[in-house]
Amino acid sequence: QVQLVESGGGLVQAGGSLRLSCAASGIIFSMYDMAWYRQAPGKQRQLVASITRGSNTNYADSVKGRFTISRDNAKNTVYLQTNSLKPEDTAVYYCNADGPRNWRDYWGQGTQVTVSS
């Protein structure tokens, strides 16, 4: 069985920070590119940040300079450090595991981030 279990969401004031975690099991974690997506009600799911098997990172322009994605292969966990949060960051945040060519992708259950103004 494959599981991506997310945690760390919550309610924070604008300007605050949260550290989101996604713990993976049932996959060879080091072989997967990982990413964080978010989806607000009535809007499309958006790629927020990604980190490859080689630890190369990419960020959406809207979060660049504020968010940091990282991974700890020894703990099978990917993190998203969110700083200087804005109300427009409010969304359900999902982690994604993208395996090698022809391997299926996996998704976490999501964790709610709410930023008040």
N, CA, C and O atoms as a GROMACS GRO file, in nm:
protein
  468
    1GLN      N    1   0.083  -0.118   0.000
    1GLN     CA    2   0.000   0.000   0.000
    1GLN      C    3   0.088   0.125   0.000
    1GLN      O    4   0.192   0.129   0.067
    2VAL      N    5   0.046   0.225  -0.075
    2VAL     CA    6   0.117   0.351  -0.085
    2VAL      C    7   0.038   0.457  -0.010
    2VAL      O    8  -0.083   0.469  -0.028
    3GLN      N    9   0.106   0.532   0.073
    3GLN     CA   10   0.044   0.641   0.146
    3GLN      C   11   0.132   0.764   0.145
    3GLN      O   12   0.253   0.754   0.166
    4LEU      N   13   0.072   0.879   0.121
    4LEU     CA   14   0.135   1.008   0.142
    4LEU      C   15   0.050   1.080   0.246
    4LEU      O   16  -0.064   1.117   0.219
    5VAL      N   17   0.105   1.100   0.364
    5VAL     CA   18   0.032   1.156   0.476
    5VAL      C   19   0.085   1.295   0.505
    5VAL      O   20   0.201   1.312   0.543
    6GLU      N   21  -0.002   1.394   0.488
    6GLU     CA   22   0.037   1.533   0.504
    6GLU      C   23  -0.005   1.585   0.641
    6GLU      O   24  -0.103   1.539   0.699
    7SER      N   25   0.071   1.682   0.690
    7SER     CA   26   0.042   1.744   0.818
    7SER      C   27   0.102   1.884   0.820
    7SER      O   28   0.179   1.920   0.731
    8GLY      N   29   0.066   1.961   0.919
    8GLY     CA   30   0.125   2.092   0.940
    8GLY      C   31   0.038   2.209   0.901
    8GLY      O   32   0.074   2.324   0.927
    9GLY      N   33  -0.076   2.184   0.838
    9GLY     CA   34  -0.165   2.292   0.803
    9GLY      C   35  -0.232   2.352   0.925
    9GLY      O   36  -0.223   2.298   1.035
   10GLY      N   37  -0.297   2.465   0.904
   10GLY     CA   38  -0.366   2.531   1.013
   10GLY      C   39  -0.407   2.671   0.976
   10GLY      O   40  -0.403   2.710   0.859
   11LEU      N   41  -0.448   2.746   1.077
   11LEU     CA   42  -0.492   2.884   1.063
   11LEU      C   43  -0.384   2.976   1.116
   11LEU      O   44  -0.342   2.964   1.231
   12VAL      N   45  -0.339   3.069   1.033
   12VAL     CA   46  -0.237   3.165   1.072
   12VAL      C   47  -0.276   3.303   1.023
   12VAL      O   48  -0.355   3.318   0.929
   13GLN      N   49  -0.220   3.405   1.087
   13GLN     CA   50  -0.240   3.542   1.042
   13GLN      C   51  -0.145   3.575   0.928
   13GLN      O   52  -0.039   3.514   0.914
   14ALA      N   53  -0.184   3.671   0.846
   14ALA     CA   54  -0.098   3.718   0.739
   14ALA      C   55   0.039   3.755   0.794
   14ALA      O   56   0.050   3.820   0.898
   15GLY      N   57   0.143   3.713   0.722
   15GLY     CA   58   0.279   3.735   0.767
   15GLY      C   59   0.337   3.620   0.846
   15GLY      O   60   0.457   3.617   0.872
   16GLY      N   61   0.254   3.525   0.884
   16GLY     CA   62   0.300   3.411   0.961
   16GLY      C   63   0.360   3.302   0.875
   16GLY      O   64   0.374   3.317   0.754
   17SER      N   65   0.394   3.192   0.941
   17SER     CA   66   0.462   3.080   0.875
   17SER      C   67   0.402   2.948   0.918
   17SER      O   68   0.350   2.934   1.028
   18LEU      N   69   0.411   2.851   0.828
   18LEU     CA   70   0.376   2.713   0.857
   18LEU      C   71   0.478   2.623   0.790
   18LEU      O   72   0.533   2.657   0.685
   19ARG      N   73   0.503   2.509   0.850
   19ARG     CA   74   0.588   2.407   0.789
   19ARG      C   75   0.503   2.284   0.761
   19ARG      O   76   0.459   2.216   0.854
   20LEU      N   77   0.480   2.257   0.634
   20LEU     CA   78   0.402   2.142   0.593
   20LEU      C   79   0.493   2.021   0.573
   20LEU      O   80   0.606   2.035   0.525
   21SER      N   81   0.445   1.904   0.611
   21SER     CA   82   0.520   1.781   0.595
   21SER      C   83   0.436   1.679   0.521
   21SER      O   84   0.314   1.677   0.532
   22CYS      N   85   0.503   1.594   0.444
   22CYS     CA   86   0.437   1.482   0.378
   22CYS      C   87   0.525   1.361   0.392
   22CYS      O   88   0.634   1.355   0.335
   23ALA      N   89   0.478   1.264   0.468
   23ALA     CA   90   0.551   1.140   0.493
   23ALA      C   91   0.501   1.032   0.398
   23ALA      O   92   0.381   1.004   0.394
   24ALA      N   93   0.592   0.973   0.324
   24ALA     CA   94   0.558   0.872   0.225
   24ALA      C   95   0.592   0.733   0.275
   24ALA      O   96   0.691   0.714   0.347
   25SER      N   97   0.510   0.638   0.237
   25SER     CA   98   0.538   0.497   0.265
   25SER      C   99   0.491   0.414   0.146
   25SER      O  100   0.402   0.456   0.071
   26GLY      N  101   0.551   0.298   0.129
   26GLY     CA  102   0.513   0.209   0.021
   26GLY      C  103   0.576   0.238  -0.113
   26GLY      O  104   0.544   0.173  -0.212
   27ILE      N  105   0.667   0.335  -0.119
   27ILE     CA  106   0.741   0.367  -0.240
   27ILE      C  107   0.889   0.375  -0.207
   27ILE      O  108   0.928   0.395  -0.092
   28ILE      N  109   0.972   0.360  -0.310
   28ILE     CA  110   1.114   0.387  -0.294
   28ILE      C  111   1.130   0.537  -0.308
   28ILE      O  112   1.144   0.589  -0.419
   29PHE      N  113   1.127   0.605  -0.196
   29PHE     CA  114   1.112   0.750  -0.193
   29PHE      C  115   1.219   0.821  -0.276
   29PHE      O  116   1.189   0.916  -0.347
   30SER      N  117   1.342   0.775  -0.266
   30SER     CA  118   1.453   0.842  -0.333
   30SER      C  119   1.443   0.838  -0.485
   30SER      O  120   1.513   0.913  -0.553
   31MET      N  121   1.358   0.753  -0.540
   31MET     CA  122   1.342   0.742  -0.684
   31MET      C  123   1.233   0.834  -0.739
   31MET      O  124   1.212   0.838  -0.860
   32TYR      N  125   1.166   0.908  -0.653
   32TYR     CA  126   1.053   0.990  -0.693
   32TYR      C  127   1.085   1.139  -0.686
   32TYR      O  128   1.143   1.186  -0.589
   33ASP      N  129   1.047   1.211  -0.791
   33ASP     CA  130   1.037   1.356  -0.781
   33ASP      C  131   0.915   1.389  -0.696
   33ASP      O  132   0.812   1.323  -0.706
   34MET      N  133   0.927   1.490  -0.612
   34MET     CA  134   0.819   1.530  -0.522
   34MET      C  135   0.776   1.672  -0.552
   34MET      O  136   0.854   1.754  -0.600
   35ALA      N  137   0.651   1.701  -0.521
   35ALA     CA  138   0.598   1.835  -0.546
   35ALA      C  139   0.486   1.866  -0.449
   35ALA      O  140   0.422   1.776  -0.394
   36TRP      N  141   0.464   1.995  -0.429
   36TRP     CA  142   0.349   2.046  -0.356
   36TRP      C  143   0.259   2.121  -0.452
   36TRP      O  144   0.305   2.204  -0.531
   37TYR      N  145   0.130   2.092  -0.446
   37TYR     CA  146   0.026   2.162  -0.519
   37TYR      C  147  -0.070   2.223  -0.419
   37TYR      O  148  -0.073   2.185  -0.302
   38ARG      N  149  -0.149   2.318  -0.466
   38ARG     CA  150  -0.254   2.373  -0.382
   38ARG      C  151  -0.378   2.400  -0.467
   38ARG      O  152  -0.369   2.422  -0.588
   39GLN      N  153  -0.492   2.399  -0.402
   39GLN     CA  154  -0.618   2.422  -0.469
   39GLN      C  155  -0.712   2.498  -0.376
   39GLN      O  156  -0.744   2.451  -0.267
   40ALA      N  157  -0.755   2.614  -0.420
   40ALA     CA  158  -0.853   2.693  -0.350
   40ALA      C  159  -0.992   2.660  -0.404
   40ALA      O  160  -1.003   2.617  -0.519
   41PRO      N  161  -1.097   2.680  -0.325
   41PRO     CA  162  -1.231   2.649  -0.373
   41PRO      C  163  -1.264   2.721  -0.503
   41PRO      O  164  -1.244   2.842  -0.515
   42GLY      N  165  -1.314   2.645  -0.601
   42GLY     CA  166  -1.353   2.702  -0.728
   42GLY      C  167  -1.238   2.734  -0.822
   42GLY      O  168  -1.260   2.792  -0.928
   43LYS      N  169  -1.116   2.696  -0.786
   43LYS     CA  170  -1.001   2.725  -0.869
   43LYS      C  171  -0.928   2.597  -0.906
   43LYS      O  172  -0.945   2.493  -0.842
   44GLN      N  173  -0.846   2.606  -1.011
   44GLN     CA  174  -0.769   2.491  -1.056
   44GLN      C  175  -0.656   2.461  -0.959
   44GLN      O  176  -0.604   2.549  -0.891
   45ARG      N  177  -0.618   2.335  -0.955
   45ARG     CA  178  -0.502   2.296  -0.876
   45ARG      C  179  -0.376   2.355  -0.939
   45ARG      O  180  -0.357   2.349  -1.060
   46GLN      N  181  -0.290   2.411  -0.855
   46GLN     CA  182  -0.174   2.485  -0.899
   46GLN      C  183  -0.048   2.421  -0.843
   46GLN      O  184  -0.041   2.388  -0.725
   47LEU      N  185   0.052   2.405  -0.929
   47LEU     CA  186   0.183   2.360  -0.883
   47LEU      C  187   0.250   2.473  -0.805
   47LEU      O  188   0.263   2.584  -0.855
   48VAL      N  189   0.292   2.443  -0.683
   48VAL     CA  190   0.354   2.541  -0.596
   48VAL      C  191   0.506   2.529  -0.599
   48VAL      O  192   0.576   2.629  -0.616
   49ALA      N  193   0.556   2.408  -0.582
   49ALA     CA  194   0.700   2.385  -0.575
   49ALA      C  195   0.728   2.239  -0.605
   49ALA      O  196   0.644   2.153  -0.580
   50SER      N  197   0.844   2.212  -0.659
   50SER     CA  198   0.885   2.076  -0.688
   50SER      C  199   1.030   2.056  -0.652
   50SER      O  200   1.109   2.151  -0.649
   51ILE      N  201   1.065   1.931  -0.625
   51ILE     CA  202   1.203   1.895  -0.596
   51ILE      C  203   1.229   1.758  -0.658
   51ILE      O  204   1.154   1.664  -0.635
   52THR      N  205   1.334   1.749  -0.738
   52THR     CA  206   1.364   1.628  -0.811
   52THR      C  207   1.438   1.527  -0.725
   52THR      O  208   1.476   1.555  -0.611
   53ARG      N  209   1.458   1.409  -0.783
   53ARG     CA  210   1.539   1.308  -0.716
   53ARG      C  211   1.679   1.359  -0.684
   53ARG      O  212   1.739   1.319  -0.585
   54GLY      N  213   1.731   1.448  -0.769
   54GLY     CA  214   1.861   1.508  -0.747
   54GLY      C  215   1.858   1.635  -0.667
   54GLY      O  216   1.960   1.703  -0.656
   55SER      N  217   1.743   1.669  -0.609
   55SER     CA  218   1.724   1.784  -0.520
   55SER      C  219   1.729   1.918  -0.593
   55SER      O  220   1.755   2.021  -0.531
   56ASN      N  221   1.704   1.919  -0.724
   56ASN     CA  222   1.682   2.044  -0.795
   56ASN      C  223   1.541   2.094  -0.765
   56ASN      O  224   1.447   2.015  -0.762
   57THR      N  225   1.526   2.224  -0.743
   57THR     CA  226   1.398   2.280  -0.701
   57THR      C  227   1.345   2.381  -0.802
   57THR      O  228   1.422   2.446  -0.873
   58ASN      N  229   1.213   2.394  -0.806
   58ASN     CA  230   1.145   2.495  -0.885
   58ASN      C  231   1.026   2.546  -0.806
   58ASN      O  232   0.966   2.472  -0.728
   59TYR      N  233   0.991   2.673  -0.829
   59TYR     CA  234   0.883   2.737  -0.755
   59TYR      C  235   0.793   2.816  -0.849
   59TYR      O  236   0.838   2.871  -0.949
   60ALA      N  237   0.665   2.819  -0.815
   60ALA     CA  238   0.575   2.911  -0.882
   60ALA      C  239   0.616   3.054  -0.850
   60ALA      O  240   0.662   3.084  -0.740
   61ASP      N  241   0.598   3.143  -0.947
   61ASP     CA  242   0.636   3.282  -0.926
   61ASP      C  243   0.567   3.343  -0.804
   61ASP      O  244   0.624   3.429  -0.737
   62SER      N  245   0.445   3.300  -0.776
   62SER     CA  246   0.368   3.358  -0.668
   62SER      C  247   0.424   3.328  -0.530
   62SER      O  248   0.392   3.398  -0.434
   63VAL      N  249   0.509   3.226  -0.518
   63VAL     CA  250   0.564   3.188  -0.388
   63VAL      C  251   0.715   3.201  -0.383
   63VAL      O  252   0.774   3.182  -0.276
   64LYS      N  253   0.778   3.233  -0.494
   64LYS     CA  254   0.923   3.241  -0.499
   64LYS      C  255   0.974   3.344  -0.398
   64LYS      O  256   0.926   3.457  -0.392
   65GLY      N  257   1.073   3.303  -0.320
   65GLY     CA  258   1.128   3.389  -0.218
   65GLY      C  259   1.060   3.378  -0.084
   65GLY      O  260   1.112   3.427   0.016
   66ARG      N  261   0.943   3.315  -0.079
   66ARG     CA  262   0.869   3.298   0.046
   66ARG      C  263   0.862   3.153   0.092
   66ARG      O  264   0.864   3.125   0.212
   67PHE      N  265   0.852   3.061  -0.004
   67PHE     CA  266   0.837   2.919   0.028
   67PHE      C  267   0.967   2.845  -0.005
   67PHE      O  268   1.041   2.885  -0.095
   68THR      N  269   0.993   2.738   0.068
   68THR     CA  270   1.109   2.654   0.043
   68THR      C  271   1.068   2.508   0.050
   68THR      O  272   1.010   2.464   0.150
   69ILE      N  273   1.097   2.433  -0.055
   69ILE     CA  274   1.071   2.290  -0.056
   69ILE      C  275   1.202   2.217  -0.027
   69ILE      O  276   1.309   2.258  -0.072
   70SER      N  277   1.192   2.109   0.050
   70SER     CA  278   1.309   2.029   0.081
   70SER      C  279   1.266   1.884   0.100
   70SER      O  280   1.147   1.855   0.113
   71ARG      N  281   1.363   1.794   0.101
   71ARG     CA  282   1.332   1.654   0.123
   71ARG      C  283   1.436   1.591   0.212
   71ARG      O  284   1.553   1.632   0.212
   72ASP      N  285   1.394   1.491   0.287
   72ASP     CA  286   1.481   1.413   0.372
   72ASP      C  287   1.459   1.268   0.334
   72ASP      O  288   1.363   1.205   0.380
   73ASN      N  289   1.546   1.214   0.251
   73ASN     CA  290   1.527   1.078   0.202
   73ASN      C  291   1.537   0.975   0.314
   73ASN      O  292   1.474   0.869   0.306
   74ALA      N  293   1.614   1.004   0.418
   74ALA     CA  294   1.625   0.912   0.530
   74ALA      C  295   1.494   0.899   0.605
   74ALA      O  296   1.468   0.796   0.667
   75LYS      N  297   1.410   1.003   0.600
   75LYS     CA  298   1.281   1.002   0.668
   75LYS      C  299   1.164   0.984   0.571
   75LYS      O  300   1.049   0.986   0.614
   76ASN      N  301   1.192   0.967   0.442
   76ASN     CA  302   1.087   0.953   0.341
   76ASN      C  303   0.986   1.068   0.350
   76ASN      O  304   0.865   1.045   0.344
   77THR      N  305   1.036   1.189   0.365
   77THR     CA  306   0.950   1.303   0.390
   77THR      C  307   0.991   1.422   0.304
   77THR      O  308   1.110   1.449   0.287
   78VAL      N  309   0.891   1.491   0.251
   78VAL     CA  310   0.912   1.616   0.182
   78VAL      C  311   0.845   1.727   0.263
   78VAL      O  312   0.739   1.706   0.321
   79TYR      N  313   0.908   1.844   0.266
   79TYR     CA  314   0.860   1.956   0.345
   79TYR      C  315   0.833   2.077   0.256
   79TYR      O  316   0.891   2.092   0.149
   80LEU      N  317   0.744   2.162   0.303
   80LEU     CA  318   0.724   2.292   0.243
   80LEU      C  319   0.720   2.396   0.354
   80LEU      O  320   0.624   2.403   0.431
   81GLN      N  321   0.826   2.475   0.363
   81GLN     CA  322   0.831   2.585   0.458
   81GLN      C  323   0.766   2.706   0.394
   81GLN      O  324   0.812   2.754   0.291
   82THR      N  325   0.660   2.756   0.455
   82THR     CA  326   0.586   2.869   0.400
   82THR      C  327   0.604   2.987   0.494
   82THR      O  328   0.562   2.982   0.610
   83ASN      N  329   0.665   3.094   0.444
   83ASN     CA  330   0.688   3.215   0.520
   83ASN      C  331   0.614   3.332   0.457
   83ASN      O  332   0.572   3.326   0.341
   84SER      N  333   0.598   3.438   0.535
   84SER     CA  334   0.532   3.560   0.487
   84SER      C  335   0.400   3.529   0.419
   84SER      O  336   0.373   3.577   0.309
   85LEU      N  337   0.320   3.449   0.485
   85LEU     CA  338   0.195   3.401   0.425
   85LEU      C  339   0.098   3.515   0.399
   85LEU      O  340   0.090   3.611   0.476
   86LYS      N  341   0.025   3.503   0.290
   86LYS     CA  342  -0.074   3.600   0.247
   86LYS      C  343  -0.210   3.533   0.241
   86LYS      O  344  -0.218   3.411   0.225
   87PRO      N  345  -0.318   3.610   0.252
   87PRO     CA  346  -0.451   3.549   0.241
   87PRO      C  347  -0.470   3.470   0.112
   87PRO      O  348  -0.542   3.370   0.112
   88GLU      N  349  -0.409   3.513   0.003
   88GLU     CA  350  -0.422   3.441  -0.123
   88GLU      C  351  -0.350   3.306  -0.124
   88GLU      O  352  -0.365   3.230  -0.220
   89ASP      N  353  -0.273   3.276  -0.021
   89ASP     CA  354  -0.213   3.144  -0.006
   89ASP      C  355  -0.312   3.042   0.050
   89ASP      O  356  -0.282   2.923   0.054
   90THR      N  357  -0.428   3.088   0.094
   90THR     CA  358  -0.527   2.998   0.152
   90THR      C  359  -0.570   2.894   0.050
   90THR      O  360  -0.615   2.928  -0.060
   91ALA      N  361  -0.558   2.767   0.086
   91ALA     CA  362  -0.589   2.657  -0.005
   91ALA      C  363  -0.569   2.526   0.068
   91ALA      O  364  -0.516   2.522   0.179
   92VAL      N  365  -0.612   2.418   0.005
   92VAL     CA  366  -0.572   2.285   0.046
   92VAL      C  367  -0.442   2.252  -0.026
   92VAL      O  368  -0.434   2.263  -0.148
   93TYR      N  369  -0.342   2.213   0.050
   93TYR     CA  370  -0.211   2.181  -0.005
   93TYR      C  371  -0.194   2.030  -0.013
   93TYR      O  372  -0.216   1.959   0.084
   94TYR      N  373  -0.153   1.983  -0.131
   94TYR     CA  374  -0.137   1.841  -0.158
   94TYR      C  375   0.008   1.810  -0.196
   94TYR      O  376   0.072   1.889  -0.265
   95CYS      N  377   0.059   1.698  -0.150
   95CYS     CA  378   0.188   1.653  -0.199
   95CYS      C  379   0.169   1.547  -0.306
   95CYS      O  380   0.071   1.473  -0.306
   96ASN      N  381   0.266   1.541  -0.395
   96ASN     CA  382   0.261   1.452  -0.510
   96ASN      C  383   0.395   1.383  -0.526
   96ASN      O  384   0.500   1.445  -0.511
   97ALA      N  385   0.390   1.254  -0.556
   97ALA     CA  386   0.509   1.175  -0.584
   97ALA      C  387   0.505   1.130  -0.729
   97ALA      O  388   0.412   1.062  -0.770
   98ASP      N  389   0.606   1.168  -0.806
   98ASP     CA  390   0.613   1.142  -0.949
   98ASP      C  391   0.730   1.049  -0.975
   98ASP      O  392   0.846   1.090  -0.965
   99GLY      N  393   0.700   0.925  -1.008
   99GLY     CA  394   0.804   0.825  -1.026
   99GLY      C  395   0.868   0.828  -1.163
   99GLY      O  396   0.834   0.911  -1.247
  100PRO      N  397   0.962   0.737  -1.184
  100PRO     CA  398   1.028   0.726  -1.314
  100PRO      C  399   0.929   0.702  -1.427
  100PRO      O  400   0.812   0.671  -1.404
  101ARG      N  401   0.978   0.715  -1.549
  101ARG     CA  402   0.895   0.699  -1.668
  101ARG      C  403   0.813   0.570  -1.662
  101ARG      O  404   0.866   0.463  -1.630
  102ASN      N  405   0.686   0.582  -1.693
  102ASN     CA  406   0.589   0.473  -1.694
  102ASN      C  407   0.545   0.426  -1.556
  102ASN      O  408   0.470   0.329  -1.545
  103TRP      N  409   0.590   0.492  -1.451
  103TRP     CA  410   0.541   0.465  -1.316
  103TRP      C  411   0.428   0.562  -1.284
  103TRP      O  412   0.432   0.678  -1.328
  104ARG      N  413   0.330   0.517  -1.209
  104ARG     CA  414   0.217   0.602  -1.174
  104ARG      C  415   0.256   0.706  -1.070
  104ARG      O  416   0.355   0.692  -0.997
  105ASP      N  417   0.176   0.811  -1.064
  105ASP     CA  418   0.192   0.914  -0.963
  105ASP      C  419   0.102   0.886  -0.842
  105ASP      O  420   0.004   0.812  -0.852
  106TYR      N  421   0.139   0.944  -0.729
  106TYR     CA  422   0.060   0.930  -0.607
  106TYR      C  423   0.034   1.067  -0.547
  106TYR      O  424   0.113   1.160  -0.565
  107TRP      N  425  -0.077   1.078  -0.475
  107TRP     CA  426  -0.120   1.203  -0.413
  107TRP      C  427  -0.150   1.184  -0.266
  107TRP      O  428  -0.199   1.078  -0.225
  108GLY      N  429  -0.122   1.286  -0.188
  108GLY     CA  430  -0.163   1.289  -0.050
  108GLY      C  431  -0.307   1.332  -0.036
  108GLY      O  432  -0.373   1.367  -0.134
  109GLN      N  433  -0.356   1.329   0.087
  109GLN     CA  434  -0.496   1.361   0.114
  109GLN      C  435  -0.521   1.511   0.123
  109GLN      O  436  -0.636   1.555   0.117
  110GLY      N  437  -0.416   1.589   0.139
  110GLY     CA  438  -0.428   1.733   0.149
  110GLY      C  439  -0.433   1.781   0.292
  110GLY      O  440  -0.482   1.711   0.381
  111THR      N  441  -0.382   1.901   0.313
  111THR     CA  442  -0.390   1.967   0.442
  111THR      C  443  -0.430   2.112   0.421
  111THR      O  444  -0.378   2.179   0.332
  112GLN      N  445  -0.522   2.160   0.503
  112GLN     CA  446  -0.579   2.294   0.485
  112GLN      C  447  -0.487   2.400   0.544
  112GLN      O  448  -0.443   2.390   0.659
  113VAL      N  449  -0.459   2.501   0.464
  113VAL     CA  450  -0.388   2.621   0.510
  113VAL      C  451  -0.482   2.739   0.494
  113VAL      O  452  -0.531   2.766   0.385
  114THR      N  453  -0.507   2.809   0.604
  114THR     CA  454  -0.592   2.926   0.602
  114THR      C  455  -0.515   3.045   0.658
  114THR      O  456  -0.463   3.038   0.769
  115VAL      N  457  -0.509   3.152   0.582
  115VAL     CA  458  -0.436   3.272   0.621
  115VAL      C  459  -0.536   3.385   0.636
  115VAL      O  460  -0.603   3.423   0.539
  116SER      N  461  -0.546   3.440   0.754
  116SER     CA  462  -0.640   3.547   0.782
  116SER      C  463  -0.572   3.682   0.766
  116SER      O  464  -0.451   3.695   0.784
  117SER      N  465  -0.650   3.783   0.730
  117SER     CA  466  -0.599   3.918   0.711
  117SER      C  467  -0.630   4.007   0.829
  117SER      O  468  -0.594   4.124   0.830
   0.00000   0.00000   0.00000
